[in-house]
Amino acid sequence: MDMVLVKYQGRNWYGRIRIAQDMQEFFPVCFTCDSAENLTVDLSVHVTRLHGRLTLAVFSPYWIVNKTSRVLQYRADDVSVKHASDFRDVILFSFKKKNIFSKNKLQLCVSTSSWSDGFSLDTVGSYGCVRCPANTMDYLVGVSIQMSSFNLTKMVTMSPFFTLVNKSSYELEVGEVQAEEGGVNGKWHYISTTEVRTGRVCCFTVLVGTVCVCVCVCVCVCVNV
């Protein structure tokens, strides 16, 4: 049976499986696309038998969602995937091991940081922090793992470990403080009185291990000419 995964990452992907009575309950299927890069997507098939009828469900063991507004990379064994900061679709991720229920660990890289230590994606309902070391600071990424409604796919959400909420009556600007120079690292980020500031991975200095930010109150000055 030929299958098409339509418009995933802007491309169509093609896979084929052989339907037979002796199929295993779970088995992998590889999808390829027509490109010079020889790209592949590994998915899985769940086979159920009821009253002489075969039902095949094609699924990805993991959906990875990037809410950090940073470029992320995932690595495990011989699998390496890049997740763009503006990529709205989930990443369909699968480990290369034949047994999809074996204990697997993933490593994470934020932008140009080093790889994190390996962490598990198997503990459903958990929320933790992954540390990615960089030259003068560490990136902290929150990792949340939930089970999908059809109980075959784990949904892994990468998000900023901290969220800034402005509950004051003032409009604010916030900037991250550099580890050594003490000045603001990069641009200031505007936070209105009602906005929840998300989408940023907070930077942690290696020596201090805490977040330092500068807060500025936006003041409107009226000048009569």
C-alpha positions, 0 to 999 in steps of 0.5 A: 500500500502506497501512502503520502504524507502531505505538505509536511515541512512544505513537502510531500513524503512517500512511504509503502507498507506490505499488508499481510496477516502476519504483521507485527503489532507495531513496526516502522515505516520510512517516508522519503521526499523527492529532493537532492538532500535525501531526506527521510521521516520515520513513522510507525504503524499500529496494527489491531485485529478485531472480528477478522478485520485489520486496522492500521494506524500510522503515527509518530511516536513523538510530536515536538513543539518549539515555543522558544523562538530560538533555533533548536536541534535534537540529537539521538544516536544517528538521528539529528533534526533541526527545528527552525524558530519560525516553524509552526508545524510540529516535528515528527520525531522517532528514534532509530531503535526497532523497539519504539517502547525502549528507553531512549534519550534525547540531546538538545542544542539551542542556537549555537550552544553545546549539546545538553545531557541526554534526557528521557521523553518517556515520562508522561505528565512531567515538566522539567528543565534542560540546560544547554551550556554556551560560552558565557551562559547557559540556556534553560529550556522547559520540557513538557511531556503529555500523551495525545488523545489517541494514546500512541503519540507523546507530545513534547513541548519546548518552551521558555523556562521563565515567563514574564507577566506584567501585572502593573499599570505601567508599560515596561521594557525588559532586557537580559543582563550580560554575564561579564559586562553588566549591560543589557544583552541585545535589544529591549523587549516591550511588555504591555500591561496586558501582555504575557511575554513568552517565546524567549529562552532565558539566559543563565550565567554559568557562574551565578546560575540565576537570571539577571534582567533590567526593567525600564518603565516606559514614560511618555513625555509631552512637549508643547511647541 
